Amino acid sequence: MSNASNSAPELETAGALRWMWRQLTSMRTALILLLLLGLASIPGSIFPQRSQNPMKVQEYFTANPTLAHWMDKFQLFSVYGSPWFAAIYILLFISLIGCVLPRTFDHLKKIGAKPPLTPRYLEKMEEFTVVSGAASLDGAEKWLKRNRFRVRREESSISAEKGYLRETGNLLFHLSLILILVAVAIGGLLGSRGEAIVNVGERFVNTPTSYDNLSFGKFQKEGSLVPFALTVTDFNATYNITTNAPTDYSLTVQAENPVGSKPVTRIIKVNSPLTYGSTKIYLQANGYSPVVTVRNSTGKITFQGPVVFLPQDANLTSTGAIKLPDMNPQIGFVGSFVPTYDRNATRGAFSVFPKVLDPRLLLSAWQGNLGLDSGNPQSVYRLDTSRMKEIGLKQLSIGESYNFGEGSITFDGWKPWVNLQIVEDPGKMYALLGAILAVLGLLTSLFTRQRRIWVKVDPTGTGLQIAGLAKNGTPGLSEEVARLVRAIEDRS
């Protein structure tokens, strides 16, 4: 024989595509892709992401330039917008649809179908039993219907089945996963997420320039933001005096929707956001802004107002930076705000309670180039002292001033600030619905017992043969067959 006759025939293109489609739409592939999606999400939670915190990404490049360069090539700083993450997501979506939809259509066809015919040899089936005497199929049929079996009655046999809800629950679970994936995709494509720190007394208008950071979905545009404005009128935080733990946060705002309409008083709490359609405004965090007045050497005010400081511990000991680029030479302060002052030799100054009871402002004054014109982004909460020299240290109580040579700074007081998280997520309700349906489907699948029972007139004509089949190996078939036998014997 020739070599050609011994070799296997090559797959045609259509056959190869069918084989690839079957592999992609198998449940095994779907589970592998789901695992890969979870693994692919890990870098997004470990490394800073450009869409959420570009300053952290810049700091990572400064600290590890070589490593960050290679990480950026693999888009580890923009994981959720990377082609490889999108590829896994889309393949999982296609795999689930190709796997679940055919099973769903097949199941819908079988819902109204009769149970399969009774096998010829019941003695080969599980729980085979013979009921002798004057037993009849009528009694067996009545018991099976009373116990919610779907019955198929033939001349000399009965085929019964129940537990169709098991497959229904299984399919509902997988269809719900598809709904969740669709909802997440809708949120990612049509949603937005941003944060803004607002001092009490200030007004926030929902425009891109008002945010500290803002990220849009692929198909979302700046002009699609909901037109509203909030004026923060009051913020009240209460704390447990024994544990210092917060017990309640309450933010009062004057809300305008649309901008320019009559303001309406609204209360925002941690678990009670303000909602406009699919846009939710959450109260995410709080802190303090020391209020200072800076004068130059001639006594002219060069800066006056609150400066946001970021909390460093549970008692809201906060740090921040005050930058004065208009002074000559330029001046900067590295500051710490202590709401309730205490000090020891180990920690230095720190706060012993998160509420403002005995405030202090600790300042380290620096003189030189602030680096604002270098072209590199800077955090407003940190001072780059690489091209500056320290010129003094000072601790201030409210009303006290510090003369640093080129001018003076006065600690006038403080204002609370709140961090608002504004989320536009049109797919959120669909995701919630999908999660609820997934749980219901899983519970239905786990607690529904699917089984078949057959009753057949014994060939000798002296009784009935009974057998069953527990699909998926679920327990309880023997007890159910035993109850059927007792019911038939009681009627005979």
N, C-alpha and C positions, 0 to 999 in steps of 0.2 A: 504494500500500500504506500501511497505517497504521503509526505508530511502534511500536505494540505488536508487530506482526508482524516488525519488523526487529530488535528487541532480543533478547538471549540469555535463555533461561529462567533463572529464579532457582533456586539450589540449595535443595532442601528441607533441613529440619533434619537428617534422617538422613544425607543426602548430605554435608552440611557436616561432620557429626561424623566420618563415614568419612574424609573428606579430611584433617581435622585429625589423626586417628589415624594415617593413612599417613605424614603429615609427621613426627609425633612419633616413630614407630617406624622411621624410615629411618636408615641407618648414618651419613649425613651429619649428621643432628641429634644422634645419639649422640656423634659426635666433637666437635661444637661444644659440647655440654653438658659433655663431659669437659674440654675446654679452659677453659670457664667455671668449672668446679669448681676447677681448678688456680689460675686467676686469683683466685677468691674466697678461696682459702686464704692468699694473700699477706698481706693485712692481719693475719691471725691470727699470723703469724710476725714482723711488723714492730712492731705495737703490743702493749702488755701486755694480758693477758686477765684479766678478773675471776675466772674460775674457777681460774686458776693463780697470779696474783700481784696481789691486790687493793691492796696497798700501792703498787706501781708505778703502778697506775691512779690512785690518789689523788695521787701525786706529779705525774702528768701533768696532772691537773686543777689542781693548785696552780701549776704552771709555765705552763700554756697554758689558762686557764679558758674563753675564748671558743671556741677551736678544739676543745677537749675536749668542750664542750657540744654542738657540731654533730656531732662524731664519735660521740658517745653516741647521738644521735638515729638515726644509721644503724647503731647497734649494732656499731661497730668494736672495742669493748672486750669483746664477747662474740660473736665472729664465728661460732663453731661451734654456738652455740645460737640464732642469729638465724633469723627466718622466711625471709629471702631465701636464706641458705645451705641451709636445709632444703629449700626449693623446688627449687633446682638439683639437690640430691642426689636427691630423690624423682623428679624428671623424668628424670634420667639413669638411675635404676633402672628406671623404667617403660619408657623408650626401649630400653634394652638387652634387657629381657625381651621386649618386643613385637617387637624386631628379630630376636633370636637364636632364641627358642623355635620360631616357625613354620619357620625354616630347619632347626632340629634335627629336628623331626618329619618334615619332607620328606626330609631326608638319611637318617633311619632307614628310611623306606619304600624309598628307592632302593638301600640297601645290598644287599638281597637281589634286586633287579631285574636283569634281563639287560641287557647293553649295547644301545644303540639299533640299529635296523636299518641295513644298509649303504646309503649313498646311491646313487642311480641313476647319477650321473655322477662317478666317482672322479677323472677327469682335471681337475676343477676344485678338487680338494683339494690340501693340501700334500704335498710329496715324492712326487708321482705317479710310479710306476715300472711297467713291463711286463716280466714275466719270461716269456721265450719257451721253448718246448720242452715236455718232458713233465712240467712242474711240476704238483703236485696240492695240493688243499686239506689233505690229511691231514698232509703235512709242515709246512705253515704252522701248522696247529692244534697240532701237538705242540710246535713251537718257542714259540708264544705261551703255552701253558700252562706250559712249563718256565721261562719268564721272568715268571711271576706275573701274567699277563693273565687277566682274566675273559673267557671266550669264549662267543660266541653263534653256533652253527653252523646255517646254512641250507642249502638244497639246492645253491646255486651260489655261496655267499659265506660269509665269516666276519667277524663284527664283534667286536672285542676292545678292552678298556679296562682301564687300571690307574691307580693314583694316587688311589683314593678316600680314602686317609688324609690327603690334602692338605686336603680340606674338613672331615674329622674333626678335624684339628689346629686348623683355623681356628675351628671351632665350640667346641672345647674351650677355646681361648684366651678367647673371648668369654664362655662360660659360667663360666670361672674368674674373670673380672672381676666377674660378678654375685655369685659366692660371696664375693669379697673385699669387695664393697659390703655384702653381708648381714653379714659378720663385723664390719666396722667399725661397722655400725648396732647389732649386738648389744652390742659393747663400749661404744658410746656410751650405750645405753639401760640396760644392766644392769651396767655396770662402775663402778669408782671409781679415783681416783688421788690419792695424798697423799704428803707428805714430813714427816719429823720429824728434828730434830737431837737426838742422844742422846750424853751424855758417858759415857765409860768408867766403869763402876760404877753407872750408872743403869738403871732398868727402864722398858721401853716396853710398855704394854698397848694392844692394838688396839681403842681406842674413839675416837670423834670428838674428844674433848677432849685426846687425847694428840698430835694432829697440829699441826704449824705451819701447814699449809694442806691442805685436803681438798676434793675435788669429787666429787659423785655423779652417776651417770647419771640420766636422766629417770625410770626405773622402779626405781632403786636406793634402798634405805632404810638408815638408820643401823643398824638392828638386824640387817642382813644381813651385816655385817662378820664375817670369820672370827675366832672367839674364840681368840686366841693372845697370848702375852706373851714378850718377849725381855729378858733381862738382859745388858747388854754387859759382858763380863768382861775382854776384852783386845783391843787393836788394835795391829797391827804393820805399819809401813810401811818399806820399804827403798828406798834411792835410789842411783843411780850416782854415785860420788864425783867423777867427772870432769865429767859433764854435768849433775849434779843432777836428772836425770830419774828419775821413779819406776820401779822395776823390779817391785815386788809390793806388794799390799795384802792383808792377811788380818785378818778380823774374827771373833773368837770370842764366841759368845753361849750363854747357857743358855735354851733354848727350851721353852716350855710350851704344849702344844696338846692339850686346851683349857686355859684359864687355871686354875691351881691343881693341874694334874697334875704328875707327877714331871719335873723339868727334865732336858733332854737336851742335851748339848754339840753345837753345830753350828758349822761354819766357813762364812763367807760371803766370797766373793771378787768381784772386779769382774764377771767373766763367769760366775760361778757363784752365782746367787741361791738363797735359801732358798724352797722352794715348799710351799704348802698348797693343793692343788686348783688352781684357776685364779688363786690369789693368789700373787704373787711378791714377795719382799723383796730389793731390790737395794742394794748398797753403791755410793752415788753420789759422795760427796765426803768430805773429812776436813779437820780443822783443829785449832785449839787453844783451850782455855778457860783463861785465867788464873784462879787461885784467890786470892781476896782476903778480907781481914777488915777491916770498917769499924767503928770505934768513935766514939761521940759524945764531947762535951766532958767527960762524967763517967766515961768509960772503958767504958761499957756497949756491948756488941756490937749493932749495928743491922743488920748484914748480914754473912754469911759463906758462902762457897761459890764454885763456878766460874761464870764469865760467858763465854758464847759470843762469840768474835770471828771475823769472817769474813775469809778470805784475800784479799789484794789482788794477789798475784803468785805466780809458780811456786815461789818460795822460802818461801811461806806467811807473809810479812809480813802481819799481820792487824790489823784495826781493829774497834772496838766501842764500846759505851757502858755505863756503870754508873750507874744511876738510884737515888737514895735519897729517895723521896718522904716517908718518915717522919721525916726530920731537919728541924729548924726553925732557920733557913730551909732549903728544899729544896736538895739538892746533887746535881750530876751530873758525871760524868767522861767526857771523850772520850779514848779510849785507843788505843794501838798496842802490839801484842805482837810482839816480834822474836825468833824461835827461836834464830838464830845471829847475834849482834850485830856490826854494823860501822857505820861512819859516814864520810861525806865532806861537803865543803862544799856540793856540788851537791844531793845527795839527802837529806842529813840521816841519820837512823838507818834502817837497812834490814837485811834478813836475807841472808846469803850462802849459806845451805844450809837446806833445808826441815826437817831434823831438829833437835830441840832439843839444842844443844851449849853455847850461851852466851846464855841468855834474858835479855831486858830488857822491862820494862813502862813505857811512856812515857804520862804522864797529863797532861791539861789539865783543871783543876778549875774548875767553874762554879757560881755561886750564884744562886738566884732561883726563878721559877715554871717547873717542868718541863712544864707544859701538859697534864698527864695527865687533867685534868678538863674540858678544852675541848670534848669531844665528838667531836673529829677523831681518826681512828685514827693511831697512831704506830708506827714501826718500833722493835723492841726493840734494834736494832743501831745506831740513830742517836739523837743528842741534839738536841732543838730548843732552840737557844740564843737564839732571838729575844727572849725576855723574861728573859734571864739575863746576868750579867756574869762575866767571867773573873777568877778570884782566885789562880791560880798554875799553875806548870808543874813537873813533876818526873819524873826518870828513876829507876826502881827496879830493883835486882837482887833475886834471891830472898832473902827474910828482911828486907829493908829496909822502912821505913815512911815515910810522908809526913804531916806535921801541917799541915792546911789551915785551922787556926783554929777551926772548929766541931767538929773531931774529927780522926781520923787514919785512914789506909788503909795496910794492910800487904800486900805481895806475898808470898803463902805458897808459890806454886808454879804448876803447870799440870796440866791433864788433856787428853788428846786427845778429840776428838769425831768422830762419824761422822754423815753425812746418809743416812738410810734412805729409799728410795723404795718405797712399798708400792702395788702395782698389781693391781687386780682386773679382769681382762680375759677374760671367758668366750668372746669371739670370736677370741682370738688364734690358737688352733690352726687354726680354720677359715680365717683369713686366710693362715696359713703354707701350709696345704694348697692354697688357691686360688692362691697365688704359684707353688708348685711345678708345679701343673697348667698354669698359664698359660705358664710357660717351656717345659714339655714340648710343649704345644699349638703354641706359636710355632715351636719348632724343627722339629716335624713338618710344619707348614705350609710352612716355608721350604725344607726339604730334600727334600720329596716332589714328584716330577714326575708330573703328571697328563696322560695322553695317550690317544688312541684310534688304532687301526690297523685298516684294512679290507683284506680280501683277497677278490678277486672273480674268477670265471672270465671270461676275456676273451670278448666276444661272438663272436669268430672261432673260438673253441675251441682256439686254438693256445698258450695260456699263461694267466698270471694277471696281474690288475691289482692293484697295491698302492698305498695312499695312507694318510695319517695326519693327525692334528690334535693340535697341542700346545696344551692349554688354558693360558690365562694367559701364553702366549708363552714357556714354559720351554724352554731349549735342550736339545739332545740327541736330537731326533726324527729328524734325518737319519741319525745314526749307528745308531740302533736299527732304522730301516727298512733300512739297508744290511746290517746283520747278519742280518735276516730274509731278505733277498734272497739272501745268500750261503748261508744254511742251506737255502733251497729249491733253489738251483742245485746244491748238493752232493748233495742227495737225488734229483735228477732224472737 
